[in-house]
Amino acid sequence: MSEQQDPHHEEDKLNPIQQPQRSRAVFSQEDFDLIRTAIAHYLRENGDKPESSKYSNLYHRLGRLG
């Protein structure tokens, strides 16, 4: 079947398949450093609270990013 006979050919020209755009980072490396510093401060002040283990895990995960 030639391009002229293909009914989808003209449609492809009008609606080309678009590649997904690469998502941009929401936080910069400096942001991660600031968040990590804030979490460290929280842990020093509130280390005895039950939820502090969640903050500790987050602190370490953020460290692996940087």
C-alpha positions in Angstrom: 0.0 0.0 0.0 1.5 3.4 -1.0 1.5 6.5 1.2 -1.2 8.0 -1.0 -3.5 5.0 -0.4 -2.9 4.7 3.3 -5.7 6.6 5.2 -3.6 6.8 8.3 -0.6 8.5 6.6 -2.3 11.9 6.5 -3.4 11.5 10.1 0.1 10.7 11.2 1.3 14.0 9.7 -1.4 15.9 11.6 -0.9 14.1 14.9 2.7 13.0 15.2 3.6 10.8 18.1 5.3 13.0 20.7 8.0 11.6 22.9 7.4 12.1 26.7 9.3 15.0 28.0 12.0 14.4 30.6 10.7 15.5 34.0 12.7 18.2 35.6 14.0 17.8 39.2 11.9 19.5 41.8 14.7 19.9 44.3 18.2 21.0 43.7 21.2 19.4 45.5 21.4 22.4 47.7 17.7 21.8 48.7 18.5 18.2 49.7 21.4 19.5 51.8 19.1 22.0 53.6 16.4 19.4 54.2 18.9 17.0 55.5 20.3 19.7 57.9 16.8 20.4 59.1 16.1 16.7 59.7 19.3 16.4 61.7 18.3 19.3 63.9 14.9 17.7 64.4 16.5 14.5 65.4 18.8 16.2 67.9 15.8 17.9 69.5 13.2 15.1 69.3 15.2 11.9 69.1 13.2 10.2 71.9 9.8 10.5 70.1 8.4 7.4 68.5 8.3 8.9 65.0 12.0 9.8 65.1 12.9 6.5 63.5 11.0 7.6 60.3 13.0 10.9 60.3 16.2 9.0 60.8 15.5 6.7 57.8 14.6 9.8 55.7 17.9 11.4 56.8 19.9 8.4 55.6 17.9 8.1 52.3 18.6 11.8 51.5 22.3 11.2 52.2 22.4 8.5 49.6 21.1 11.0 47.0 23.9 13.4 47.5 
